[in-house]
């Protein structure tokens, strides 16, 4: 995951260089997108998979990763010393089973809220292996396959 949102960039710059405050989010959630979000998107405007189509639930919802925690992510001393600046998910992340076709899933986003259509976009990326999610499928990230870095 490489791109920071305008929201996160502005908050970090103001915090680091101007003495402003920027609080760590109390919640981090993972969202799937059907297009590539732009840095200016929010949790409301990003091209997230729909949670409902024509009044029927699709089964899609964000995966709530909870409060940021060391137990959710691996960051080894070896990576730190090598200057890689990457962390990876320490457990499998599984989305709900699709109750209707979700269509083409091409991106992933980290949001500071677990409810569809809300919150602030923090980071986003295009998936290396985009795919169509059909009824009955589960999208997932196996252990250490979701890599996050600042570039």
MDAnalysis code that builds the backbone (N, CA, C; Angstrom):
import MDAnalysis as mda
import numpy as np

u = mda.Universe.empty(453, n_residues=151, atom_resindex=np.repeat(np.arange(151), 3), trajectory=True)
u.add_TopologyAttr("name", ["N", "CA", "C"] * 151)
u.add_TopologyAttr("resid", np.arange(1, 152))
u.add_TopologyAttr("resname", ["UNK", "UNK", "UNK", "UNK", "UNK", "UNK", "UNK", "UNK", "UNK", "UNK", "UNK", "UNK", "UNK", "UNK", "UNK", "UNK", "UNK", "UNK", "UNK", "UNK", "UNK", "UNK", "UNK", "UNK", "UNK", "UNK", "UNK", "UNK", "UNK", "UNK", "UNK", "UNK", "UNK", "UNK", "UNK", "UNK", "UNK", "UNK", "UNK", "UNK", "UNK", "UNK", "UNK", "UNK", "UNK", "UNK", "UNK", "UNK", "UNK", "UNK", "UNK", "UNK", "UNK", "UNK", "UNK", "UNK", "UNK", "UNK", "UNK", "UNK", "UNK", "UNK", "UNK", "UNK", "UNK", "UNK", "UNK", "UNK", "UNK", "UNK", "UNK", "UNK", "UNK", "UNK", "UNK", "UNK", "UNK", "UNK", "UNK", "UNK", "UNK", "UNK", "UNK", "UNK", "UNK", "UNK", "UNK", "UNK", "UNK", "UNK", "UNK", "UNK", "UNK", "UNK", "UNK", "UNK", "UNK", "UNK", "UNK", "UNK", "UNK", "UNK", "UNK", "UNK", "UNK", "UNK", "UNK", "UNK", "UNK", "UNK", "UNK", "UNK", "UNK", "UNK", "UNK", "UNK", "UNK", "UNK", "UNK", "UNK", "UNK", "UNK", "UNK", "UNK", "UNK", "UNK", "UNK", "UNK", "UNK", "UNK", "UNK", "UNK", "UNK", "UNK", "UNK", "UNK", "UNK", "UNK", "UNK", "UNK", "UNK", "UNK", "UNK", "UNK", "UNK", "UNK", "UNK", "UNK", "UNK", "UNK", "UNK"])
u.atoms.positions = np.array([
    [0.860, -1.155, 0.000],
    [0.000, 0.000, 0.000],
    [0.907, 1.220, 0.000],
    [0.749, 2.050, -0.989],
    [1.732, 3.102, -1.166],
    [1.186, 4.517, -1.045],
    [-0.036, 4.789, -1.410],
    [-0.515, 6.162, -1.490],
    [-1.189, 6.613, -0.199],
    [-0.751, 7.764, 0.290],
    [-1.386, 8.381, 1.448],
    [-2.478, 9.317, 0.960],
    [-3.549, 9.415, 1.701],
    [-4.621, 10.345, 1.345],
    [-4.187, 11.772, 1.660],
    [-4.865, 12.732, 1.052],
    [-4.603, 14.140, 1.361],
    [-4.842, 14.410, 2.841],
    [-5.875, 13.766, 3.408],
    [-6.189, 13.930, 4.830],
    [-4.997, 13.531, 5.705],
    [-4.428, 12.355, 5.447],
    [-3.310, 11.877, 6.250],
    [-2.050, 12.706, 6.001],
    [-1.767, 13.028, 4.747],
    [-0.597, 13.851, 4.429],
    [-0.665, 15.199, 5.148],
    [-1.812, 15.866, 5.054],
    [-1.965, 17.181, 5.690],
    [-1.813, 17.092, 7.202],
    [-2.431, 16.082, 7.795],
    [-2.335, 15.916, 9.242],
    [-0.913, 15.651, 9.705],
    [-0.191, 14.786, 8.987],
    [1.190, 14.477, 9.369],
    [2.115, 15.675, 9.174],
    [1.969, 16.379, 8.049],
    [2.815, 17.557, 7.806],
    [2.573, 18.629, 8.858],
    [1.331, 18.896, 9.180],
    [1.015, 19.894, 10.190],
    [1.563, 19.480, 11.554],
    [1.494, 18.194, 11.868],
    [2.000, 17.670, 13.137],
    [3.531, 17.753, 13.204],
    [4.207, 17.334, 12.148],
    [5.670, 17.285, 12.165],
    [6.340, 18.648, 12.031],
    [5.809, 19.501, 11.188],
    [6.513, 20.731, 10.855],
    [5.918, 22.003, 11.431],
    [4.696, 21.929, 11.931],
    [4.062, 23.145, 12.424],
    [3.647, 23.038, 13.880],
    [3.832, 21.890, 14.483],
    [3.473, 21.745, 15.888],
    [2.006, 21.474, 16.123],
    [1.260, 21.205, 15.066],
    [-0.152, 20.863, 15.229],
    [-0.292, 19.465, 15.800],
    [-1.475, 19.109, 16.189],
    [-1.711, 17.761, 16.699],
    [-2.423, 16.936, 15.639],
    [-2.123, 15.668, 15.621],
    [-2.796, 14.734, 14.721],
    [-2.882, 13.418, 15.467],
    [-4.068, 13.112, 15.935],
    [-4.257, 11.920, 16.754],
    [-4.279, 10.652, 15.921],
    [-3.717, 9.599, 16.516],
    [-3.790, 8.285, 15.898],
    [-5.255, 7.856, 15.871],
    [-5.703, 7.244, 14.763],
    [-7.105, 6.814, 14.708],
    [-7.417, 5.790, 15.798],
    [-8.640, 5.822, 16.297],
    [-9.054, 4.845, 17.304],
    [-9.520, 3.551, 16.652],
    [-9.727, 3.584, 15.332],
    [-10.154, 2.401, 14.587],
    [-9.495, 2.406, 13.223],
    [-9.133, 1.226, 12.756],
    [-8.639, 1.049, 11.392],
    [-9.464, -0.066, 10.765],
    [-9.961, 0.206, 9.574],
    [-10.739, -0.792, 8.842],
    [-10.211, -0.901, 7.423],
    [-10.410, -2.068, 6.846],
    [-9.947, -2.345, 5.499],
    [-11.156, -2.393, 4.573],
    [-11.064, -1.694, 3.441],
    [-12.147, -1.642, 2.463],
    [-11.641, -2.126, 1.116],
    [-12.539, -2.709, 0.323],
    [-12.232, -3.101, -1.048],
    [-12.862, -2.086, -1.988],
    [-12.183, -1.785, -3.094],
    [-12.696, -0.804, -4.036],
    [-12.829, -1.396, -5.435],
    [-13.722, -0.794, -6.205],
    [-13.931, -1.230, -7.581],
    [-13.310, -0.248, -8.551],
    [-12.382, 0.489, -8.069],
    [-11.628, 1.465, -8.846],
    [-10.515, 1.952, -7.948],
    [-9.660, 2.763, -8.476],
    [-8.548, 3.283, -7.680],
    [-8.994, 4.577, -7.016],
    [-8.970, 4.631, -5.692],
    [-9.322, 5.884, -5.017],
    [-8.310, 6.977, -5.364],
    [-8.745, 8.204, -5.276],
    [-7.817, 9.324, -5.421],
    [-7.416, 9.778, -4.025],
    [-6.293, 10.477, -3.940],
    [-5.810, 10.947, -2.640],
    [-6.814, 11.861, -1.955],
    [-7.656, 12.539, -2.734],
    [-8.623, 13.473, -2.160],
    [-9.923, 12.799, -1.724],
    [-10.076, 11.498, -1.985],
    [-11.288, 10.790, -1.553],
    [-11.387, 10.751, -0.033],
    [-12.596, 10.523, 0.436],
    [-12.864, 10.321, 1.860],
    [-13.508, 8.952, 2.009],
    [-13.851, 8.583, 3.216],
    [-14.568, 7.337, 3.428],
    [-15.954, 7.356, 2.810],
    [-16.429, 8.543, 2.470],
    [-17.735, 8.707, 1.840],
    [-17.651, 8.648, 0.315],
    [-16.564, 9.142, -0.260],
    [-16.482, 9.283, -1.713],
    [-15.665, 8.207, -2.422],
    [-14.967, 7.354, -1.699],
    [-14.131, 6.374, -2.390],
    [-14.982, 5.340, -3.126],
    [-14.449, 4.747, -4.204],
    [-15.225, 3.795, -5.008],
    [-15.303, 2.414, -4.353],
    [-15.903, 2.383, -3.175],
    [-15.982, 1.153, -2.382],
    [-17.044, 0.206, -2.952],
    [-16.825, -1.097, -2.751],
    [-17.793, -2.104, -3.160],
    [-19.125, -1.782, -2.478],
    [-20.256, -1.848, -3.193],
    [-21.535, -1.506, -2.554],
    [-21.966, -2.536, -1.513],
    [-22.581, -2.029, -0.444],
    [-23.096, -2.934, 0.591],
    [-24.517, -3.374, 0.268],
    [-25.132, -2.707, -0.708],
    [-26.474, -3.083, -1.134],
    [-26.690, -2.727, -2.595],
    [-27.484, -3.530, -3.295],
    [-27.827, -3.272, -4.693],
    [-29.322, -3.493, -4.848],
    [-30.027, -2.456, -5.305],
    [-31.484, -2.545, -5.511],
    [-32.214, -3.081, -4.281],
    [-31.800, -2.626, -3.104],
    [-32.469, -3.018, -1.869],
    [-32.027, -4.348, -1.274],
    [-31.128, -5.068, -1.960],
    [-30.643, -6.351, -1.436],
    [-29.229, -6.193, -0.898],
    [-28.953, -6.823, 0.228],
    [-27.614, -6.783, 0.793],
    [-26.649, -7.638, -0.016],
    [-25.447, -7.114, -0.251],
    [-24.430, -7.845, -1.017],
    [-23.566, -8.731, -0.130],
    [-23.636, -8.496, 1.196],
    [-22.765, -9.216, 2.110],
    [-21.452, -8.489, 2.340],
    [-21.204, -7.431, 1.554],
    [-19.948, -6.693, 1.706],
    [-19.994, -5.757, 2.894],
    [-18.944, -5.725, 3.643],
    [-18.708, -4.697, 4.643],
    [-17.212, -4.608, 4.859],
    [-16.785, -3.499, 5.383],
    [-15.368, -3.325, 5.709],
    [-14.971, -4.325, 6.784],
    [-13.706, -4.700, 6.787],
    [-13.194, -5.544, 7.863],
    [-12.652, -4.618, 8.944],
    [-13.258, -4.697, 10.103],
    [-12.871, -3.872, 11.241],
    [-11.632, -4.487, 11.889],
    [-10.515, -3.791, 11.789],
    [-9.268, -4.267, 12.398],
    [-9.105, -3.734, 13.816],
    [-10.067, -2.916, 14.264],
    [-10.052, -2.400, 15.623],
    [-9.044, -1.281, 15.817],
    [-8.692, -1.069, 17.074],
    [-7.708, -0.043, 17.404],
    [-6.335, -0.492, 16.924],
    [-5.513, 0.456, 16.458],
    [-4.158, 0.067, 16.053],
    [-3.459, -0.686, 17.190],
    [-2.855, -1.832, 16.853],
    [-2.231, -2.675, 17.877],
    [-1.024, -3.405, 17.308],
    [-0.002, -3.577, 18.132],
    [1.194, -4.300, 17.723],
    [0.886, -5.737, 17.315],
    [-0.157, -6.318, 17.910],
    [-0.472, -7.721, 17.628],
    [-1.080, -7.929, 16.245],
    [-1.543, -6.857, 15.604],
    [-2.169, -6.975, 14.290],
    [-1.179, -6.891, 13.133],
    [0.021, -6.382, 13.409],
    [0.990, -6.105, 12.353],
    [2.381, -6.577, 12.760],
    [3.155, -7.073, 11.794],
    [4.534, -7.454, 12.070],
    [5.466, -6.369, 11.542],
    [6.397, -5.992, 12.366],
    [7.436, -5.036, 12.006],
    [8.694, -5.509, 12.720],
    [9.532, -6.227, 12.017],
    [10.695, -6.840, 12.638],
    [11.842, -5.852, 12.759],
    [12.722, -6.111, 13.717],
    [13.916, -5.284, 13.882],
    [14.780, -5.359, 12.631],
    [14.793, -6.534, 11.998],
    [15.566, -6.698, 10.761],
    [15.066, -5.735, 9.676],
    [13.749, -5.622, 9.526],
    [13.185, -4.683, 8.539],
    [13.512, -3.241, 8.919],
    [13.436, -2.949, 10.224],
    [13.749, -1.598, 10.683],
    [15.202, -1.242, 10.375],
    [16.123, -2.136, 10.718],
    [17.544, -1.876, 10.495],
    [17.887, -1.798, 9.011],
    [17.154, -2.533, 8.188],
    [17.392, -2.507, 6.738],
    [16.788, -1.259, 6.102],
    [16.017, -0.513, 6.887],
    [15.404, 0.702, 6.367],
    [14.256, 0.437, 5.424],
    [13.626, -0.760, 5.539],
    [12.554, -1.091, 4.609],
    [11.276, -0.318, 4.913],
    [11.050, 0.011, 6.165],
    [9.869, 0.780, 6.521],
    [8.561, 0.130, 6.127],
    [8.468, -1.188, 6.237],
    [7.228, -1.874, 5.899],
    [6.703, -2.655, 7.093],
    [5.382, -2.752, 7.171],
    [4.736, -3.638, 8.116],
    [3.819, -4.550, 7.315],
    [3.479, -5.692, 7.900],
    [2.604, -6.657, 7.236],
    [1.578, -7.167, 8.239],
    [0.429, -7.595, 7.715],
    [-0.612, -8.136, 8.592],
    [-0.122, -9.420, 9.254],
    [-0.351, -9.547, 10.551],
    [0.136, -10.723, 11.283],
    [-0.893, -11.851, 11.332],
    [-2.108, -11.582, 10.906],
    [-3.147, -12.615, 10.863],
    [-3.911, -12.520, 9.555],
    [-4.647, -13.566, 9.248],
    [-5.437, -13.582, 8.029],
    [-6.590, -12.567, 8.143],
    [-6.840, -11.840, 7.067],
    [-7.940, -10.875, 7.009],
    [-8.946, -11.415, 6.006],
    [-10.163, -11.707, 6.471],
    [-11.181, -12.323, 5.616],
    [-12.422, -11.441, 5.573],
    [-12.867, -11.117, 4.371],
    [-14.111, -10.381, 4.180],
    [-15.287, -11.344, 4.233],
    [-16.476, -10.814, 4.488],
    [-17.693, -11.631, 4.499],
    [-17.880, -12.346, 3.162],
    [-18.643, -13.408, 3.181],
    [-19.003, -14.119, 1.956],
    [-19.931, -13.243, 1.121],
    [-19.662, -13.162, -0.175],
    [-20.500, -12.366, -1.083],
    [-21.869, -13.011, -1.225],
    [-22.916, -12.269, -0.912],
    [-24.283, -12.756, -1.054],
    [-24.823, -12.472, -2.456],
    [-24.245, -11.470, -3.111],
    [-24.495, -11.128, -4.511],
    [-23.130, -10.869, -5.141],
    [-23.046, -10.892, -6.463],
    [-21.780, -10.568, -7.127],
    [-21.319, -9.170, -6.715],
    [-20.048, -9.048, -6.312],
    [-19.480, -7.747, -5.964],
    [-18.868, -7.079, -7.185],
    [-18.624, -7.852, -8.222],
    [-18.016, -7.290, -9.418],
    [-16.507, -7.249, -9.308],
    [-15.923, -6.361, -10.080],
    [-14.468, -6.257, -10.203],
    [-13.884, -5.539, -8.993],
    [-13.034, -6.216, -8.259],
    [-12.360, -5.638, -7.099],
    [-10.916, -5.385, -7.497],
    [-10.541, -4.103, -7.527],
    [-9.215, -3.750, -8.033],
    [-8.351, -2.992, -7.041],
    [-8.917, -2.598, -5.907],
    [-8.135, -1.811, -4.962],
    [-8.491, -2.100, -3.520],
    [-7.663, -1.563, -2.647],
    [-7.847, -1.722, -1.211],
    [-7.583, -0.366, -0.559],
    [-8.293, -0.099, 0.532],
    [-8.136, 1.173, 1.231],
    [-8.177, 0.949, 2.734],
    [-7.463, 1.789, 3.444],
    [-7.524, 1.797, 4.902],
    [-8.265, 3.064, 5.313],
    [-9.295, 2.863, 6.131],
    [-10.189, 3.926, 6.563],
    [-10.157, 3.981, 8.088],
    [-10.441, 5.154, 8.659],
    [-10.454, 5.264, 10.122],
    [-11.840, 5.051, 10.724],
    [-12.717, 4.351, 9.997],
    [-14.057, 4.064, 10.502],
    [-14.522, 2.734, 9.916],
    [-15.276, 1.955, 10.689],
    [-15.662, 0.621, 10.228],
    [-16.990, 0.568, 9.466],
    [-17.708, 1.667, 9.387],
    [-19.007, 1.682, 8.722],
    [-18.868, 2.134, 7.274],
    [-19.497, 1.380, 6.366],
    [-19.469, 1.704, 4.943],
    [-19.948, 3.138, 4.729],
    [-19.226, 3.893, 3.875],
    [-19.641, 5.243, 3.522],
    [-19.331, 6.304, 4.557],
    [-18.392, 6.028, 5.462],
    [-18.065, 7.025, 6.489],
    [-16.573, 7.010, 6.781],
    [-16.135, 8.008, 7.535],
    [-14.746, 8.070, 7.972],
    [-13.821, 8.790, 7.012],
    [-12.536, 8.736, 7.359],
    [-11.485, 9.368, 6.568],
    [-10.636, 8.304, 5.893],
    [-10.365, 8.498, 4.622],
    [-9.437, 7.635, 3.906],
    [-8.033, 7.935, 4.407],
    [-7.285, 6.893, 4.767],
    [-5.903, 7.065, 5.224],
    [-4.906, 6.684, 4.128],
    [-5.079, 5.512, 3.541],
    [-4.162, 5.002, 2.528],
    [-4.946, 4.179, 1.522],
    [-4.352, 4.009, 0.331],
    [-5.003, 3.184, -0.683],
    [-3.961, 2.645, -1.652],
    [-4.345, 1.575, -2.347],
    [-3.456, 0.965, -3.343],
    [-4.276, 0.143, -4.326],
    [-3.678, -0.097, -5.475],
    [-4.242, -0.997, -6.464],
    [-3.798, -2.409, -6.108],
    [-4.692, -3.377, -6.225],
    [-4.331, -4.769, -5.956],
    [-3.450, -5.315, -7.077],
    [-2.461, -6.109, -6.719],
    [-1.599, -6.735, -7.719],
    [-2.348, -7.788, -8.518],
    [-3.338, -8.426, -7.897],
    [-4.142, -9.453, -8.568],
    [-5.620, -9.116, -8.447],
    [-6.084, -8.096, -9.191],
    [-7.512, -7.777, -9.118],
    [-8.344, -8.943, -9.643],
    [-9.587, -9.017, -9.201],
    [-10.439, -10.130, -9.624],
    [-11.912, -9.778, -9.469],
    [-12.725, -10.585, -10.080],
    [-14.172, -10.457, -9.933],
    [-14.597, -11.340, -8.765],
    [-15.384, -10.764, -7.863],
    [-15.910, -11.518, -6.722],
    [-17.355, -11.885, -7.051],
    [-17.607, -13.184, -7.098],
    [-18.932, -13.704, -7.413],
    [-19.649, -14.137, -6.132],
    [-20.960, -14.341, -6.239],
    [-21.756, -14.840, -5.122],
    [-21.104, -16.107, -4.554],
    [-20.916, -16.135, -3.238],
    [-20.308, -17.288, -2.565],
    [-18.815, -17.171, -2.349],
    [-18.162, -16.186, -2.980],
    [-16.707, -16.008, -2.827],
    [-16.381, -15.286, -1.528],
    [-15.152, -15.480, -1.058],
    [-14.586, -14.729, 0.060],
    [-13.295, -14.076, -0.407],
    [-13.215, -12.771, -0.257],
    [-11.949, -12.074, -0.494],
    [-11.156, -12.140, 0.797],
    [-9.833, -12.358, 0.677],
    [-9.025, -12.440, 1.901],
    [-7.582, -12.053, 1.614],
    [-6.894, -11.709, 2.688],
    [-5.457, -11.475, 2.659],
    [-4.847, -12.468, 3.638],
    [-4.022, -13.373, 3.127],
    [-3.351, -14.321, 4.003],
    [-2.317, -13.598, 4.861],
    [-1.783, -14.282, 5.845],
    [-0.794, -13.707, 6.755],
    [0.373, -13.129, 5.961],
    [0.741, -11.902, 6.307],
    [1.857, -11.148, 5.738],
    [1.757, -10.923, 4.225],
    [0.527, -10.841, 3.705],
    [0.369, -10.514, 2.280],
    [-0.105, -9.091, 2.047],
    [-0.572, -8.421, 3.099],
    [-0.933, -7.015, 3.004],
    [0.235, -6.216, 3.573],
    [1.000, -5.621, 2.680],
    [2.203, -4.895, 3.077],
    [1.929, -3.387, 3.000],
    [2.291, -2.691, 4.058],
    [2.061, -1.259, 4.126],
    [3.392, -0.539, 4.304],
    [3.577, 0.487, 3.492],
    [4.799, 1.294, 3.586],
    [4.485, 2.711, 3.155],
    [5.354, 3.630, 3.530],
    [5.285, 5.022, 3.051],
    [6.312, 5.153, 1.948],
    [5.868, 5.605, 0.785],
    [6.817, 5.762, -0.327],
    [6.717, 7.136, -0.913],
])
